[in-house]
Each structure stands twice: as structure tokens, then as C-alpha cells.
Amino acid sequence: MRNTRSIPTLDDVAKKAGVSTATVSRCINTPDRVVQSTRTRVLKAVEALGYTPNFGARVMAAKRTFTIGAIIPTMENAIFARGLQAFQEELRNRGYTLLVSSSSYDPQIEEEQIRALVARGADGLLLIGYDRDPALYRYLERQAVPALVAWAYAPDVALPAIGFDNRAAMALLAEKVLTFGHRRIGVISGVIKGNDRAANRVMGIKDALAARGISPDTMTVIETPYGFENGEIAMTELMQSSTPPTVVMCGNDVLAAGALRGASLLGFGVPDDVSVTGFDDIELARVVTPALTTVHVPHREMGTKAATALIALVEGGQSVGAQELTITLQLRDTLGPPKNI
Amino acid sequence: MRNTRSIPTLDDVAKKAGVSTATVSRCINTPDRVVQSTRTRVLKAVEALGYTPNFGARVMAAKRTFTIGAIIPTMENAIFARGLQAFQEELRNRGYTLLVSSSSYDPQIEEEQIRALVARGADGLLLIGYDRDPALYRYLERQAVPALVAWAYAPDVALPAIGFDNRAAMALLAEKVLTFGHRRIGVISGVIKGNDRAANRVMGIKDALAARGISPDTMTVIETPYGFENGEIAMTELMQSSTPPTVVMCGNDVLAAGALRGASLLGFGVPDDVSVTGFDDIELARVVTPALTTVHVPHREMGTKAATALIALVEGGQSVGAQELTITLQLRDTLGPPKNI
């Protein structure tokens, strides 16, 4: 309704306030970026005319909407929460508002949300990982909406990205696990299809085995959607097999928290009877008992740098290339030597 | 850029495909709501003309954008995650896309985000709790953007809402705590200013005390932003006072998880030395050891009903009034009798 009725225009407001339409637009979109005196004058004109911002008019005036979209696979479990929080804080410092969509790890939903955010005028998009229909990247190029990939890093892919090498990170942890003497490794992985991060983490474990000349057959992999309950169920399955693993490496901290719970319910002590590792180092890793040994992802650094890089793309149109962040191991209390050594 | 260059219009596509502009708009916005044959015809016309949806034109054609905005206080800690997930699923069933903003519990940021979502053409908004500048409600009314309040319920406020009575819920838990014999009650509350849910939860505890003729002076309240670390710090402060509480009631499960950690680090057993309670019953409540006694909030039911109610507002324009959901106590392992009884 608000879009069809006749209303005072942005031009009317600009004339009355004696400023440019871009300034009016900015007063409405990002008041923090306008000096107080101008803001007051514009807002008085807005009130006097009964002007209600019409977003078509605003886009025409500003070219940009100062809105950034992010599509993340899930809002549950806080995997992306800390990084997104830092992303949003930095965007806000620069006068941009963040709108977030959650795809439930479903490519079809992600596509709908990308299109919706573009249709709503997003100046740029943050996407998690690389793995999606190439047609979507072409669509974004046609729409001239820059996209930045985060949470992953692939130097051989020509997309702007801020992330880390999931495969090398998990290989580093697996090497640590092998150093402890483990040879029967259980893996609880997220669903690999459509998720390059999950796929690369499993490959990282294989890399570490291969580097020591150990057959990947020593590894039992269960794939399951990320989730506490699913980690618990998978752990139960692994530990009730005829040759249970001495260590269970999980694709993220949420699965690992579930695995800890599963071990506890079965009466297995961690790490005395079985070791468990995670990935992400979200707050949950310190909440569980014992505290989780995991891969530390620099969530806040990634979020802040992603905001800077995406704004550079939006404002300058130049690609920032792919930037790799350093990951580290966070050794806590769930990884120890195998029982029978 | 994409908004200023000359491009084929929605009308062109509609003519070429032999359908109405509304149908074209729907094919682009919500393809699931259009039969396959029509969709194929429209998409062919889109491809042939090189049409790229211009959201101004789309809004003109559809009147609605089939986009719903939600502004939540935080994406961290998954407090709102489960409810939002159900909200999004139901919206999607009805052909709507959800865009989410997170305000970091900051009224100024929330206002910016409300305005940004309205400017981006949101058909309706989900807001958490009632407590905000009345000018914002007037702004939404002027913009003809319906808003639904969730996570709270106040029958005396004339706003559409789906929620629960935070005060009565916490009073129910406090009454349970008193039944166990506790009289020295520590409270770790979220920041009350601007947060009616936090305020009402503390009032609920006072109600339960008053109902038994117990002075509220038996209660020590620490206010702190929701967060695991903050719960831990507040717990330490409470337990190191000259007369430590026998039970610590927390404003949510995240604070309670931190409190459990604080108790553990100080060497206090839960519930033998001190009882701890939470609020929300998010997954975290089952992850911690011992498992948390808390107030169960029907997150998924609330999310689903909120979607139905908000769409009714958007499509029918009729208020759905305020609907109250039933909460229950989830008694697990962190509440027991006080030590010295």
C-alpha cells in the first residue's frame, strides 16, 4: 500500500532542507554518517512534508542502499554467530546495515534467499563456502552484486574470499591425534554434499593418515547433519561397533558436544576410554565437561576482515582476492593417548 | 548500478509470457507458489529478454514483496534460534522469505534495523518483546507495515503478540524453588533496561516471595549482559559474598551455564552445595553437567504461530490480538534442597 499511494518525494524533502537528495537518503539510511545539524534540518523537512521514505526513490538517489546481505547455513548452535557479530559491528562502523538469511544447509533455499536479498537491494552479499550452482555466481555478476566467500579459502578459485583452509586445519589436528598414538579413528562428519567445508575436513584427516603411510581404512566415517542429538547418536553407533575407535574426530563442536554426551551415557570416560575432538572453538567447547580439544577458528577476525573486504568490493568494485587466516589448535581435556597403549 | 541502467521491464516479460505482471513477480519471488508450466514460460521470457528483476518494479506489481523481517536481540547463544527456525519454515511454506537483523540488545541499532527492513520493502516485522520507543510503533503504523511482538505476552497492551507471560513463568519456577526450602536466593538477571522479558522474570521471583510473605530482601540480584562468561563472573561474586545464596536463579540458560561453570571452578557441587536454575530450555540446558532445571519455552510452537499470525496481519490487515502460550517447568538435575536443611 505504502508503495502505490501518492507521497511527497525525496526531491521535495531535499529542496525544503536545502541539501542534495543523496544527503537526505543518507540521513534516513545511515544517520550516523551525517552531521547532527544537517540531520536535524532534513528530519524537520521530512516531518513537515509527512515524507515516508520510498525505497525505490532512495535507491535512485543513493545508488547504494547501504545494506549488506549474509546467507548462513544455520542460526542454530552459534557456529556462525561470533563471526557474524563482528561482521555486523564492522559494517555498522562503516554505515551499513546487515540482513541475514539462514538456508538450513539447503541449496534451494539458499538460492531463494540470495535472489530475495538482491531483489531487496543488497549492495553486496556474504556467502559461506564456495560450493553452489555456478549459475548463481553468474546471476550475481549480471546483477552487479559483489559476493564474498567466507569460512573457506581456496587459492585456486577466482572468487573474493576470507577464510581458512579447512583441509589443512583438520590435517593439523589429525596429526596431533596420530602423535598420541591413535590408529582406530572414528569420524563424525557433517553432511558433505553441498558443503565444501565438511568435505575438506574429512579429507584433511585422510591427508594426515597418508602422510604417515597409514591406510584410510583405519577410519570409520559417519555423516550426519550438524546437531547435538545427531552427534550423540553417531557416537553411540561408533562405540557399539565390534572394534570401537580410540578417538572420535567430529566435524564441528556441536557434533563433538553430542559425542561427549553419547560417551557419557554409555559409561565411557573421556579421554580415558575414548578421545573426542571438535572444530570451530565456539563457546560450547568450553561449556562441556571435559572441555573440548578443537580447532580454533578466528571467528571475530574473519568477520571483521570480511566486512572490510566486502565494503571494498561494493565501493570500489575491485576484487580483494582470496585471503587466508591462520588457524590454531586449542588443546583442552578431551584428547589423550589411546587406552591400550 | 543495476538500478539506473535501462533494462527490459516486468511488463515486457509479462507480455512475452502471456501472463500478468503479478504472476511474473511471483515466479521470481516465490517460484514454489507457481505451477511448473507457467514458471517455465515466464523464465523463458526472462531469459530471452535478459530481464533482471528490478525491485522497484516488482513492488509495484506485487504490492507485497513476500519478505518478512525479524529483528532479534542476538544471534549468539541460540536463544532465539529454534523459534526463528520454525518461524522461517512456516513462512517458507507460505511463500515468504525471512530476513533477520540482530540488534545486540541496543535500541538505537534496533531502530536502524527496523527502518532498514521497512526501506527494503519488508511486508511485516517480527519484534522481540514490547519495550521500545513508542515513536517506532507510530512509524510502522504510518508505513503500514504490520508488526508482531513475540517472546512476550501482555494482555493489556494493544499490539498483536504471540508469547508467554515471562513474569508468571518465573514465578512458577521460584515457587518450586521455595518449596524445596530455599530462602537465600541469588539472581543473575539480564540487563533490565529496555528488556521487558528480563524485568518481568525478576518480578516473577518477587511475586513468589510475596505470595509466601517472604521479604524480597532475601534476594540478591546481579544484572549483567546475557553471556556465558558473565554468568560465571556473577556466580563467583555471589558465592564469595559473606552469606552466599543456597540457590541461584538465572535469567536465561546461557547465564545458568556460566553459573554452573563458576560453581565448579570454586569447588561447589550442584545441587549439593548450591542449586542453579535457568530459563528458555535451549539445547545448552541438556549439554551442561549436571543437566539444567529450567523454564521450558515452546520455541517451535511460538515460531510457527508467529508466522501464521504475521501473515494474517500482512494479508488481511486484521490484528490477531495477543495470544498466550503455555510454559512448563523442566525439572532436571540442578535444583535440590538447600544444604543446611
Chai-1 contact restraints between the chains, C-beta under 6 A:
chainA,res_idxA,chainB,res_idxB,connection_type,confidence,min_distance_angstrom,max_distance_angstrom,comment,restraint_id
A,M1,B,A144,contact,1.0,0.0,6.0,A-B,restraint_1
A,R2,B,Q143,contact,1.0,0.0,6.0,A-B,restraint_2
A,R2,B,A144,contact,1.0,0.0,6.0,A-B,restraint_3
A,N3,B,V59,contact,1.0,0.0,6.0,A-B,restraint_4
A,T52,B,R142,contact,1.0,0.0,6.0,A-B,restraint_5
A,T52,B,Q143,contact,1.0,0.0,6.0,A-B,restraint_6
A,P53,B,A119,contact,1.0,0.0,6.0,A-B,restraint_7
A,F55,B,A119,contact,1.0,0.0,6.0,A-B,restraint_8
A,F55,B,G121,contact,1.0,0.0,6.0,A-B,restraint_9
A,G56,B,G56,contact,1.0,0.0,6.0,A-B,restraint_10
A,V59,B,N3,contact,1.0,0.0,6.0,A-B,restraint_11
A,T67,B,A116,contact,1.0,0.0,6.0,A-B,restraint_12
A,M75,B,M75,contact,1.0,0.0,6.0,A-B,restraint_13
A,M75,B,A81,contact,1.0,0.0,6.0,A-B,restraint_14
A,M75,B,L84,contact,1.0,0.0,6.0,A-B,restraint_15
A,E76,B,A78,contact,1.0,0.0,6.0,A-B,restraint_16
A,E76,B,A81,contact,1.0,0.0,6.0,A-B,restraint_17
A,A78,B,E76,contact,1.0,0.0,6.0,A-B,restraint_18
A,A78,B,A78,contact,1.0,0.0,6.0,A-B,restraint_19
A,A81,B,M75,contact,1.0,0.0,6.0,A-B,restraint_20
A,A81,B,E76,contact,1.0,0.0,6.0,A-B,restraint_21
A,L84,B,M75,contact,1.0,0.0,6.0,A-B,restraint_22
A,T97,B,A116,contact,1.0,0.0,6.0,A-B,restraint_23
A,L99,B,L99,contact,1.0,0.0,6.0,A-B,restraint_24
A,V100,B,V100,contact,1.0,0.0,6.0,A-B,restraint_25
A,S101,B,L99,contact,1.0,0.0,6.0,A-B,restraint_26
A,A116,B,T67,contact,1.0,0.0,6.0,A-B,restraint_27
A,A116,B,T97,contact,1.0,0.0,6.0,A-B,restraint_28
A,A119,B,P53,contact,1.0,0.0,6.0,A-B,restraint_29
A,A119,B,F55,contact,1.0,0.0,6.0,A-B,restraint_30
A,R120,B,R120,contact,1.0,0.0,6.0,A-B,restraint_31
A,R120,B,G121,contact,1.0,0.0,6.0,A-B,restraint_32
A,G121,B,F55,contact,1.0,0.0,6.0,A-B,restraint_33
A,G121,B,R120,contact,1.0,0.0,6.0,A-B,restraint_34
A,R142,B,T52,contact,1.0,0.0,6.0,A-B,restraint_35
A,Q143,B,R2,contact,1.0,0.0,6.0,A-B,restraint_36
A,Q143,B,T52,contact,1.0,0.0,6.0,A-B,restraint_37
A,A144,B,M1,contact,1.0,0.0,6.0,A-B,restraint_38
A,A144,B,R2,contact,1.0,0.0,6.0,A-B,restraint_39
A,F228,B,E283,contact,1.0,0.0,6.0,A-B,restraint_40
A,A257,B,V287,contact,1.0,0.0,6.0,A-B,restraint_41
A,E283,B,F228,contact,1.0,0.0,6.0,A-B,restraint_42
A,V287,B,A257,contact,1.0,0.0,6.0,A-B,restraint_43
A,T289,B,T289,contact,1.0,0.0,6.0,A-B,restraint_44
